[in-house]
């Protein structure tokens, strides 16, 4: 026969806030156990508590597991009433464990919690104001999303309040301490953020209310996502876009980011980084806009993207998140993901190539073929192949032959770049930048002399080219 554990709560303060149904159960007789006597309303109850476990065991998890085991054993012979501070449904880990335990029936009786008093004292509707509730013991900046408001519960010591304060680099101007609500020594004080851990002696009946963070970590992304939703509703251009029409803009913005990166690499100036920030913002807009379109179609949203890539990065970096021991290779991990996702295994190492521009695609193909074991064993072999392709291009006569051999030569150059550990895209873009700078220098020198490019002969242009190269590159 399955035993029963009935869980009741003492409310947030004195015994005047205990509900009638809880009082009736406490007076009915039968075994009663208190999670702790450290509560204002517990003094009037003559029943054993589990306070001793907090002193004898190493962790809260061990304490909670021991409480559940004792309650399960007691319930074998009699129904047990288990008494917790506040409400059984708010921040009560033992109640969660009891509900999941199939050895007993767990009945939870509703009760007031400290939250009810907090909303009353603060004069706010938590639903209308969309208050986020956080645990002071697990507070960190990553949880502070959306800017606020926040109620930080279980600020049980000055140390916890100090950790909360230090977790956020730029805190709000002030916050409100809620201490001993419903008791004679109740205190509600709005203090400077720097003083939250210096104002009172915090304990298990202390909470912290934060109306807003001006620049909360993550809040800018949330606000940006909301802005893009608004653009989809109110802007004719944004409202008219589809995944198809946005393709060209995604490509354009990507190349503008690459251009900004080139400037950062060559200049490393504040202006270059400002440009990179702006271009990354434009690219981010394209990504968020695609996520909003997908959300409207019922597929996924920005949060799903973040969760998915987080899980993927953790899964593909076992050496970081599961240190020690041997781990599968990157390709083995990706193959396992394909199998788990119900996808057919790759028939070739070159399956599923992305739709990249020619040079980037060639680099990807060479990289994949090299990882599969198809590569020149020595760099001298790659040089010989390059020279062979140059000769074949020279010997080509028809337009189709020239195109064919020119393509082979370009691909061989990419293979050679792999041996030389050079990214061909970066090398080519750098060469274009150098050429553009020298060309502009020649234009300026000609204009200074009242000449045009067409009026200068080849020897003059070559001389000016040498001058430009020497002046620009020192």
LUMSEPA-779932 format. One record per residue: y, x, z of N, C-alpha, C in turn; residue in three letters. Coordinates in steps of 0.05 Angstrom, whole numbers, plus 5000, padded with zeros to 4 digits. Layout:
YXZYXZYXZAla;...
//
This chain:
497650175000500050005000502550185000Unk;504450124982506850284980508850215002Unk;509950415016511850365037514650325025Unk;516450235043519150175034521150335051Unk;523150445036525450575050527850425041Unk;529250305060531750165055534050335062Unk;535850385043538050575048540650405053Unk;541950465075544550335081546650545085Unk;549150465082551350655086553250565108Unk;554350765122556150715145559050665136Unk;559550675111562350635102563950895105Unk;566550885099568051135097569351225123Unk;569251055144570851125169569351015193Unk;570850855209569650745234567750515229Unk;566550415251564550205248565649935239Unk;568349915239569549665230569249625200Unk;568649845185568349835156565349815148Unk;563549795167560749755160560349465151Unk;558849425130558549155120556648995138Unk;556948725136555348545153552348585147Unk;551648615121548848645114547648895126Unk;549249115127548249365139547849325169Unk;549749195183549549155212547048985218Unk;546548785201544148615206541548775204Unk;541448955185539049125181538749315205Unk;540949425214540849625236539949485262Unk;540549225265539749085289537048955288Unk;535748975265533148835261530848975274Unk;531149215283528949365294527449525273Unk;525449675281524049845262525250125262Unk;523750315250524650595249527250625234Unk;529050785246531650845233531951155233Unk;532851255211533451545210536251585198Unk;537851765210540451835201540352095185Unk;541652095163541852355149543352545166Unk;545552455178547152625195548652455215Unk;549152575238550852435258553752515255Unk;554252685235557052775231558552575215Unk;559152345228560552125215561751955238Unk;564151855234565451705256563951455265Unk;562451325247561051085255558251135265Unk;557351385265554551445273554251455304Unk;556451475318556251515347554851275361Unk;555151035350553950805363551050755356Unk;549850935341547050895333545251085349Unk;543250965362541351125377538851165360Unk;538851375343536651415325536551715318Unk;534251815311534052105303535552155278Unk;536452405275537852485251536452735239Unk;537352805216536353045202538253275204Unk;540053275224541953495227540553765230Unk;538253765244536954015249536054165224Unk;535554005203534654125178536854295165Unk;539354205168541554365157541754635169Unk;540854665194541054925208538655095202Unk;536354975197533855125195533055205166Unk;534155055146533355115118535555265103Unk;534755395082536555575068538555445049Unk;537755215037539455095017539554795020Unk;541554665008541754375009539254244995Unk;538354364973536054254959533654244977Unk;533254454993530954455012531354245033Unk;533754205043534354005063533653725051Unk;534653665028534253405016531353345010Unk;529953545001527053514996525553455021Unk;526353595043524953555069525553275080Unk;527953185076528652915085526952705071Unk;526752735045525152545029522252545038Unk;521152785042518352795050517852665077Unk;519752705096519452575122519652275120Unk;521452175104521751885100519351765087Unk;518251905067515751805054513451775074Unk;513151975091510951975111511451745131Unk;513951705140514451495159513951215146Unk;514451195120514250935107511350855102Unk;509451035107506650975104505850755124Unk;506850775148506150585169508150365174Unk;510750415168512850215174515050245153Unk;516350015147518750035131520850175146Unk;522250355133524250525146527050465136Unk;528950455155531850435147533050705148Unk;534050795126535251065123538351035121Unk;539751155140542651115142544151365132Unk;545951325114547551545103550451495108Unk;552151705108555051665110556151525085Unk;558351385087559651265064557951065050Unk;557651095023556050915007553551054997Unk;551250924997548851044987548951124957Unk;550851004943550951054914553051264906Unk;554351384925556451584919555751844932Unk;555252044915554852324924552552344945Unk;550352204940548152214959545652304943Unk;545152564945542852684930540152584940Unk;539952534967537352444977536652164966Unk;538652004962538151734951537151754922Unk;538351934907537351974880534452054880Unk;533752234898530952324900529052104909Unk;529951944928528251714937527851514914Unk;529851464899529551274876527551374856Unk;527351634852525551744832522651784843Unk;522351744869519651794882517951544879Unk;515751564864514051334860512051274883Unk;512251434904510551384927511651164945Unk;514051084941515350884958516950684941Unk;517650464953519750284942522350354956Unk;524350404940527050474951528950244946Unk;530050134968531949914965534650014975Unk;536649994958539350094965541149854971Unk;542449854994544249645002547149744997Unk;548749594982551449684976553149715001Unk;555049905000556849955022559550065011Unk;561550055028564150175021563850475019Unk;565450605002565450895001568350995006Unk;568651255009571251365012573051314988Unk;571751264965573351204941574950954944Unk;573850744957575250494960577850544976Unk;577650694997580050755013582050934998Unk;580951114982582751294967584451134947Unk;583150954932584650794912586750624927Unk;586050524950587950354965590350514974Unk;589750754986591950914996593751024973Unk;592551094951594051204929595450994913Unk;594550744916595850524902595350524872Unk;592850594865592250614836589650464830Unk;589450374805587050254794585550474780Unk;583150554790581850784777580850734749Unk;580450474743579550404715581950424696Unk;584150294704586550294687587650574683Unk;587550744703588651014701586551214692Unk;584051134689581851304679581651554696Unk;581351524722581051744740578251874736Unk;578252144734575852304733575152394762Unk;572652364770571852444796570152704794Unk;570952904809569653164809568753244837Unk;566753414838565753514864567153784869Unk;568453804892569854044899568054294900Unk;565554254906563654474907562854574880Unk;563254404859562454484832564954474813Unk;567254504825569654494809570054744793Unk;570554724767571354954750573054854728Unk;574455034715576454964695575254814671Unk;572654874665571454744642571154444646Unk;571154344671570854064676573553914674Unk;575654064674578353944674579153884645Unk;578153664635578653584607580253324607Unk;582253314590583853074587586353074603Unk;586853274620589453294633589653154660Unk;587952954665588152814691588452514686Unk;588452354708588352444736585552514745Unk;585352654768582852744779582752694809Unk;580452594819580052594848577752794853Unk;578452994868576453204875575353144902Unk;572853064903571552974928570153214941Unk;569353164967567853354982569153634984Unk;571753624989573253874994572853945024Unk;570454035031569654045058570654275075Unk;572254455063573354685078575754795063Unk;577254965077579455105064578355275041Unk;575955385045574755555025574355404999Unk;573355155001572954994977575554934963Unk;577654854979580254804967581355054954Unk;580855284966581855534954580455584927Unk;577855534926576355564901577455384879Unk;578155134887579254944868581955054858Unk;583555154876586255254868585955484849Unk;584155664854583855914838582355864812Unk;580955634810579455584785581255524762Unk;583755444767585555374745587855564745Unk;588255704723590355904721593055794726Unk;593655574712596355444714595955164726Unk;596055144752595654884765598154704762Unk;597854454771600154274771602154354792Unk;604554224791606554284811605654204839Unk;604153984841603353884867600753724865Unk;599553664888597253504890597253364917Unk;595553154920595652994944593053034960Unk;593253114985590953145003590452875016Unk;587952795017587052545030585052625052Unk;585852585077584352695099583852485120Unk;581252445127580452255148581451975143Unk;581051875119582051605112580651405129Unk;582251215139581251005156580951065185Unk;581551315193581351395221584151425233Unk;584351455259586951475272588551715264Unk;587251935257588652175249588852205218Unk;588851975205588951975175591552125166Unk;591152295146593452435134593352415104Unk;595652345092595852335063598452495057Unk;598052735045600352905041600353015013Unk;602652985000603053114974604353384978Unk;603053594969603953864975604054034949Unk;605454254950605454434927602654534922Unk;601954584897599254674889598454924905Unk;600355104909599755344923599055304953Unk;599555064963599155004991596754824997Unk;595254754977593054564982590954665001Unk;590654935003588655045022589955155047Unk;592555095051593955195074595154975092Unk;594754725084596254505097594754395121Unk;592154355119590554235140587854355142Unk;586354295163583654405167581754205154Unk;581054265129579354085113576554065124Unk;575353825121572553785128571253595109Unk;568953495116567353325098568753055091Unk;570952995105572452745100575152815086Unk;575253025071577653115057577253105027Unk;579152985012579152984983581853064973Unk;582053114947584453204934584953034909Unk;587452934907588152774883590152934866Unk;589552964841591253114822592052914800Unk;594652854800595652654780595352754752Unk;595853014747595653114719595953414719Unk;594553534701594953824694596653824669Unk;598753984669600553994646599054114622Unk;597554324627596054454605593154504614Unk;591854284618589054314628587254434606Unk;585454614614583554714594582054494581Unk;582054484555580654274541582354034534Unk;584553994549586153754545587553754517Unk;588253994508589554014482587653924460Unk;585153994462583153904442582853604443Unk;582653494467582453204470584853064457Unk;587253164463589653044452589753074422Unk;588753294411588753344382586853144369Unk;584553104381582552914370583752634370Unk;585252554391586552294392588652274370Unk;590152494365592152494345590952444317Unk;588752574311587452544285586452254282Unk;585452134303584651854302587051684295Unk;589351744307591851584302592651624273Unk;592451864262593151914234591351744216Unk;588851724223587051564206587851274207Unk;588951184229589750904231592350844217Unk;594251034220597050974213598151114189Unk;596951334180598051484157596451414132Unk;597851314111596551234086594851454074Unk;595951704074594551924062591951984077Unk;592152014103589752074119587751844118Unk;588751604118586951374117585451364091Unk;586551474070585251454044583251684039Unk;582951874057581152094052578252034058Unk;576452174043573652154047572552444050Unk;569952454057568752724058568952864031Unk;568752704010568952823983571652923976Unk;573752763981576452843974577453083991Unk;576253124014577253334032575953604025Unk;574053614008572553864002574554083993Unk;576354023974578054223964579954333985Unk;580854164004582654254025581254434045Unk;578654374050577154554068576954834056Unk;576354844030576155104016578855244017Unk;581055104011583655224010584455334038Unk;583955174058584755254085583055494094Unk;580555504086578855724093579855984081Unk;580655974056581756214043584456294055Unk;586056104064588556174077588056304104Unk;585956234118585156364142584356654136Unk;582856694114582056964106584457134100Unk;586357014086588857164080590357244105Unk;590457064125591757124150590157344165Unk;587557344163585957544176586457814163Unk;586757824137587458074123589958194135Unk;591958024140594558124151594158224179Unk;592458084195591958174222590558454222Unk;588658484203587258744202589058974193Unk;590758914174592459134163595059174179Unk;596158964191598658984205598358984236Unk;596658804245596258754274598958704288Unk;600758564275603358494286603358224299Unk;605458164315605757904327605957684305Unk;607457754284607757564262605157494248Unk;603457704245600857664233599057484250Unk;599157524276597557354294598657074295Unk;601257044294602456774293601456624268Unk;601456764246600456644221597556574223Unk;595956744235593056684239592756434256Unk;594256414278594156184295594755924279Unk;596755934263597555694247595355624227Unk;594255824213592255764193589655664206Unk;588955774229586555674243587055384252Unk;589555324259590155044265589754854242Unk;590654944218590254784194587254744188Unk;585754954192582854934188581554754208Unk;582454774234581454594255582054304248Unk;584354244236584953974229582953864209Unk;582154034190580153944171577453884184Unk;576654054203574154014218574253754234Unk;576453714249576653474266576853224248Unk;578253244226578453014208575652934197Unk;573953124190571253064182569652934205Unk;570153034229568652914252569552624257Unk;572152564253573152294257571952114235Unk;571852214211570552054189567651994196Unk;566252194205563352154212563151954236Unk;565051974255564951784278565451504268Unk;567251464250567751194239565351084225Unk;563751264213561351174199558951154217Unk;559351214243557151174263555151404264Unk;555951644255554151864254554452054278Unk;556752174282557252354305560252374309Unk;560952504331563852554336564252844344Unk;566752914351567453184357565853294381Unk;565353124401563853204424560953274416Unk;559753114398557053174389556953444374Unk;558953504359559053764346559053994366Unk;560753964387560954174407558254204422Unk;557053974429554553984444552354114426Unk;552254034401550254144383550454444379Unk;552854534374553154824370552754984396Unk;553454864419552954994444549955034449Unk;548454814444545554834447544355034428Unk;545355034403544255214383544755504391Unk;547155564400547855844407546255934431Unk;545755764451544155834474541255884464Unk;540255704447537555734437537155984421Unk;539156064406538956294388539656564402Unk;540456554427541056794442539456804468Unk;536856804466535156814490535557074505Unk;536357284491536757544504539157534522Unk;540957344518543357314535542757114558Unk;541556894551541156674571538456684585Unk;536556844574533956874586533357174586Unk;534857334600534457634599531757714608Unk;530757934597528158034604526057944586Unk;524058114580521858034564522558054534Unk;520557994518520857994489521657724479Unk;523357714458524357464447523957464417Unk;523557224405523157214376525757304361Unk;525357374336527557464319529257224311Unk;531657284301533457074291532056894271Unk;530757014252529356854231527156694242Unk;525656794262523456644275524656414290Unk;526856444304528156224318528956004299Unk;530156084276531055884256528655734244Unk;526455884240524055754229522955554249Unk;523055624275522055434296523855194297Unk;526455224293528354994293527654814269Unk;527054924246526354754223523854594229Unk;521854724242519354574248519854354268Unk;521454424289522054224309523553984298Unk;525354044279526953834266525553674245Unk;522953734241521453584221521953674192Unk;523153914188523854004162521454174151Unk;521154174124519054334112519654624116Unk;517654794119518155074121519155184095Unk;520755394096521855514072519655624054Unk;519755574028517955694009518855974002Unk;521356024004522556283997524656364017Unk;524956624020527056724038529856644027Unk;530056564002532556493990532956193987Unk;531256034001531655744001534255684016Unk;535355444010537655334024540055524025Unk;540755634002543155804000545555624001Unk;547655704016550055544017551655553992Unk;553355353986554955353961557455533964Unk;556955793965559155983969560256073942Unk;562756193942563656323917561856553910Unk;561956633885560056823874559657083890Unk;561857213898561557463912560357423940Unk;561257223954560057163980557157073978Unk;556556923957553756843953551957073947Unk;552957263930551357503924550857663949Unk;552857683966552557833991550457704009Unk;550457434010548457284026545657334015Unk;545357323988542757353975541657633981Unk;543357843978542458113983541658154012Unk;543158024030542558044059539857924065Unk;539357684054536857544059534457694047Unk;534857794022532757944009532058204025Unk;534158334035533758584050532158524076Unk;532958304090531458234114528558164109Unk;528058064084525257994077523758244068Unk;525058474066523658724059524058804030Unk;525658654014526058723986528758873984Unk;528559143984531059303983530259593974Unk;532259733962531760013955531360163981Unk;529160333982528660484006530760704011Unk;531960803990533961023993536460943978Unk;538761043988541260983975541461113948Unk;540061333944540061463918538861283897Unk;536861113905535760923886537760713878Unk;539460633897541560433891543560553872Unk;544260813876546160943858545060963830Unk;542461033827541261043801541260773787Unk;540760563802540760293790543560223781Unk;545560303797548360243789549060383763Unk;548260643760548860793736547360683712Unk;544860583717543360453696544760203685Unk;545860043704547159793696549759853681Unk;551160073689553660153674552960213645Unk;550760363641549960433614549160183598Unk;547760003610546959753596549359583589Unk;551459583606553859433599555259563576Unk;555359833575556659973553555159913527Unk;552559883528550959843504551059543495Unk;551859363512551859083505553859033482Unk;553158843464554858803440555758513437Unk;553958313442554758033438556057933464Unk;557657723462558957613486556957533508Unk;554657423500552657343520551357583533Unk;550857793518549758043529551758173549Unk;554258173541556358293558556558143584Unk;556557883583556757723607554257773625Unk;551957783612549457833627549458103641Unk;550158313626550158573638552458613658Unk;554658493654556858503673556058373699Unk;554658153698553658023722551658193737Unk;549858323722547958503735549358733749Unk;551558843736552959063748554358983774Unk;555658743773556958643797554858603820Unk;552558493813550558453834549558713845Unk;549258913827548359183836550459303855Unk;553059253849555159353867554859233895Unk;554158973896553758843922551458973937Unk;549259023922546959163934547759433945Unk;549259583929550259843938551959823963Unk;553659613963555359573987553759534012Unk;551459394009549659354032548659614043Unk;547859794024546960064033549160214047Unk;551660184036553960334047555160194072Unk;553959964080554859804103557859724099Unk;558459634075561059534068560859244061Unk;562759074071562858794064564358784037Unk;563058704015564458703989566858523988Unk;566758294001568958104001571458234014Unk;570958354038573158494051574258724035Unk;572458884023573259104007574959013983Unk;574058803970575458703946578158593954Unk;578358443975580858333984582858553992Unk;581758764004583558994011584559123986Unk;582859153966583659273941585759103927Unk;585458843928587458663916590158693931Unk;590058713957592458743973593859003965Unk;592259223963593459483955594659463927Unk;593159343909594159323881596759163880Unk;596858933895599158763895601658913906Unk;601159073927603359223939604459433920Unk;602659573907603559783887604959653863Unk;603859433854604959293831607859203838Unk;608159083861610858993870612759233872Unk;611759463881613459703883614359793855Unk;612559783835613359853808615459663797Unk;615059393802616959193793619759253805Unk;619859323830622359373843623759623831Unk;622159833826623360073814624360023786Unk;623059853771623959793744626459623745Unk;626559433762628959263765631359433773Unk;630959623790633159803799634359963776Unk;632760003756633660163733634359973709Unk;634259713714634959523693632859503671Unk;630359563678628159553658626259323665Unk;624659243645622459053649619859203645Unk;617659073654615059193651614359243622Unk;615159063604614559093575616059333563Unk;618259413574619859623563618859903571Unk;617259913591616260173601613660243586Unk;613360503579610960593565608760653586Unk;606360703576604060733594604360973612Unk;605461203601605761433618607761383641Unk;609861233635611861163655610560993677Unk;609060793668607760613688605760763706Unk;604260953694602361103709603761283730Unk;606061393721607561563739608661393763Unk;609661163756610760983777608460893795Unk;606060843784603760773800603060983820Unk;603161233812602561463830604661473852Unk;607261433844609361433864608961213884Unk;608160973874607760743892605460803911Unk;603260913901600960973918601661183939Unk;603261383931604061593950605961483972Unk;607861313964609861213983608661004002Unk;606960833991605860614007603560704026Unk;602160914018599860994034600261254047Unk;602761354046603461604060602161854048Unk;
//
